[in-house]
Structure formats: structure tokens, C-alpha cells
Amino acid sequence: MTNPTGIDAYKPAEIAAQMERAGVAKARLPLMRMFTLAVLAGAFIGLGAAAYTMTMTGADPGFGPARVVGGLVFSLGLILVIVGGAELFTGNALMVMAAVDRKITAAELLRSWAVVYAGNLAGGLGLAMLFAPTGLLDGAMGATAASIAQAKAALGPVEAVSRGILCNILVCLAVWLALAARSVAGKILAILWPITAFVALGLEHSVANMYLLPQGMFAGAGIGAAAALENLALVTLGNVIGGAGGVALAYRLAYGAQ
């Protein structure tokens, strides 16, 4: 398709239209295809999280330029999801745009979210189980993995929800910006900066935690399943609020139904 404006990006109103069409297509995927793509997305985000864990090994995990490098490495996960094609729960918060315009029903939206969330969890947990016997978590990387998981489990409810809100604002903006790009290189560049920002700021991503929490537990983190599930529930709530409310509804008001 030619671009008469000469600007190598889709305009926001065009992105909104693409997002609504994508929401309809996502909601109506066959169940097995939807679940398979969700498992892949959980594993892809987990691969980014595993690479982040190794990158932060030997560095100060709390502050400094190392977190920026870690964020760049972690961006691998969403690059694989967007360019490779997979179904990610946090990004699918943007399907609310299609639901508000009644292009999909509330039941279709919730079905998609439930199936994709379950698939993401299976992919993240499955990848953590594959890493457990590799020996990589026995040494310094394991100590880093345990430290990351313990820090997440120690977050209070308000901290976990608010970090989840801010995180998915950035993740959904990364998805939005990737739709603006007309090339693979453009999509990758669009993804890098919002994702790097959320990691550098120490925000909370539910699908990443589906890998990072069990990874830390396999590495000997002193947390139980109840603490991990509590963190996951609170962060998921924040992610839905941030993605569906902070990005999807805002852009629907600005550019939807035109």
C-alpha cells in the first residue's frame, strides 16, 4: 500500500482501526490455536526474562545503567511476540477497544483473556521447569533469580497493583507503536524503548512474573506458592487497569468510532 503523506508510519486513527480489527480477529481465533499462540507468548516473554536474569547477574539489580541494559535484553520477549506472532494477555488488554465499539461481545473478550492467560501461564511455567535442570540456576544466576523473586513477593498490595498499572501502560504503548511501523525494523525499534523503560523502572508484568517467580523458586528463593500467586493476582489486576483503561479506553476516546 502506498503512503501518499510520505511519512513512514500509520497515523494514530489508522492504528486505532487496525487495533479494532485485530481485536475482532483475536477474539474469534479457534480455541486450540489461541491457546497454542498463548503458550508461545508465555515462553517468549520467559526467554526475555531469563536473558534479563543473566544480564543482571553480577550487577546491582536495584539501580543504575545495568537496568537499562537489562531492559533492552528483556525486550526480546515482546519482539518475539509481535514479530513472530503470539497471543499475550497484557497486550490483549487493547481488545477493549473492539468491545467498547461492540465489534466483539464481553463474553468473547473474557473468553479470550481467560484462554490466553492460561496459555501464557503454561508457557512461562513450562519454560521455568525446562531451565531448572540445566544447572544455570545453581550458581550466580540462581542467586540473582532468587533475589528477583523475593523482591517481587515482598511487594505490598498497593505497590504491586500500581506497578502493574504503570507497566502495562508502557507495554500497551509498545504494542500500539509497533502497529504504527511499516517494517520489522521499525516494529523492533518501537518496542525497545517502552519495554526498556518499564524494566529500568522496576515495574511489574504479570506474564514475566509467570516465569520469574517459579524460576526464583527453583533457584531456592524463600517464598511459597501462596506468596507467588498473591503477587501474580495483584499485578494482573494492575495490568488490566493500565492496559484497558490507561491506553485502550484513552485511545478509543481520542481516535475510535470515526
N, C-alpha and C positions, 0 to 999 in steps of 0.2 A: 504494500500500500504506500503510495507516495504521500509526502508530507508537505503540503503547499506553504506552510509557515516557515519552513527551513529550520525549525527548532527540533533537535533530535530527542524529543521526549513527548509523551502524551500529555495533554492538558489535564488539570485536575478533574474537570467534568467528564472527560473521556475515561479517566481512571475509575471514577465512580461508576460509570456504566459498565466497564469491564468487571469491576468488583461484584456488581449485582448479578451479572451473567455467570460469573464464577461461583457465586453463592448458590444459584439455582443448580448448576451442574454438580457441585459438591453434594448438595442435599439429596440428589437423585442418583448418586452412584450406587451400583449394585452392592449389597451388603458385604460380600466377600472381598470385592475389590477395595471398598472403603477401608475395611479392617486391615487388609494387606498393606495398603499405602500408609495407614496409620502406624503399623508396626515398623515399617521402614523409616518413617519420620522419627519415631522414638529412638531407633537405633542411630539415625543420622545425628540427632541432637546429642545423643550419648557419646558418639565419636568425637564431636566437638568438645564435649565436657571432659572426656578422657584426655584429649590433647591439651586442654586448658590445665588439667591437674598436673600433667608432666611439666608443662611450661612454668607453672608456679612453684615447682619443687626446687628448693634452694633459694627462692626469692621471698621477699616479705609479702605474704598474701594479703595484707591489710591495706597497704597504701603504696603509692609511687608508680613510676613508669612501667614497672613489671605488670601491673594490672592492665595497662593499655595493650601491651604485647599479648597478654593472656586473652583479652577481649578479641583482638584480631584473630588469634588462633581459634577461639571458640566460634567465631563467625562461620567456620567450616560447616557447622551443623545446619544453619539456615540456608547457606549456599546450596548444600546438597538437597535440601527440601525443595527449594524454589526452582533450581535449575534441573535437578534430577527428577523432580515430580514426586510429591508425597503429601500426606494429609496430616497437618499439625494443629492440635487443639487450640493453641494460643493464637495462631494466625487466623483460625476459623472463627474467632470472635467477630471478625469482619462480616461474616454471613448475616449478622443482624441487619445490615443494610437491605438485603433482599427480603428479610422477614418483615421489616417495617413497611416496605412497599408492597407487601402481600404477594410477592412473587414465589415465596415458599411459606408453608404454614409453620406455626410454632411447634407442632408435633414433628415436622421434618427437621427443623433446626435442632431440637433437643435430641432426636434420634441420631443425627449426625454427630453432635457433640459427644453423646454417650459412647457411640461406637469408636470414634476417633480417640477419645480419651482412653478407653480401654486398650486400643491398639498401641497408642503411644506408651502406655504403662508396660505393656508386654514387651515392646521393643527396648525400652530403657532398662527394665529389669533383666531381660534376657541378655543384653549386652554386658551388664554388670556381672552376671553369672559366668559369661564367657571369659571376662577379664580375671575373675577370681583365681583360677588355677594357673594363670600364666607366670606367676612369680613376680610380676611387675609391682604388685601391691605388698610385697614382703619387705621392701626396703624404704628408701627415702620417698618414693612416690606414694607408698602406702601411708606413710606418716602425714603427707600432705592431704591425701584423700580423707583420712580420719579427721584431720583438723577442719577441713571444709564441711564435712557432715555435722560435726559437733557444733560448729558455729551456726549452721542453719537450724539445728534442733533447739538451740538456745534462744532463738528469737522469740520475743513476746508476740501475742496475737496482733496487736496494733502495728508492730514493726513488720511482721510477716505480710499482713494484708496490704499495708501502704507500700511496701517494697514490691509486692506483686502488682499493684496498680501501676506504679511508675514503670516497672519492667515491661509490661505488655503494651503500654503506650508506645514505647520505643520499638518493640518487636513488630507491632502492627504498622507503625510508621515505616519500618524497614520493608515490610510486605507491600505497603502502598507505594513506596518509592520504587521498588523493584518492578511494579506494574507500569510505572512511568517510562522505564527504559525499553529501548527497542532492540538491544543487543545483549548477549550473555555477559560481556564485559561490563556493560552499563548496569546490569542487574547485580553483579557481584559488588561493584563499587557502591551501589545504593544500599546494599545490605551491610557492608562493613562498618559504617560509621555509627548508625543507631545501635547495632549489636555490641560493638566495642564500648560504646558509652554505657550501656546497661551493665556490662560485666565490670567495667572500671569503677562504676559507682556502687557495686555490691548489691544490685537489685536481685529480685527473686523470680525465677522462671520455673513453673510447675513441671514442665516436661524435662528440663535439665535436671531438676531435683529427683525425677523418677530414676535417673541414673546415678547422680552424685550421692544421694542418701544411701542406697544399697552398696555402692562402691565403697563408701566410707565404713559401712557396717562390715563388709567383707574384709576390710583392712584393719578391723579391730576397734572402730570408734565405739566409745562407751555410751551408745544410745540404743533404745529399744524400738520395736516396731510401732508402738503407740506414739512415741515422740515423732517418728518419721512421718506417720500418717497424719498427725496433727499439723505438722508443717506443710505437708502436701495439700491438705484441705484448705488451710488459711491462704496459702499462696495461690491456689486455684481460684478461690473467691476473688482475690485481688486482681488476678489476671483477667477474669471475666469482666470485672468492673472497668478496668483500664482499657481493655481492647474494645469491648462492646460499647461502653459509654464514652470513654475518653477519645476514641478515634472513630469508630463506626458511626455512632449517632451524630457526632460533631460534623463529620464529612457528609452524612446524609442531609443534615440541615443546610449545609453550605452548598452542596452540589447535586443532591439527589432529586428525583422526580421532576426532571427538566424535559 
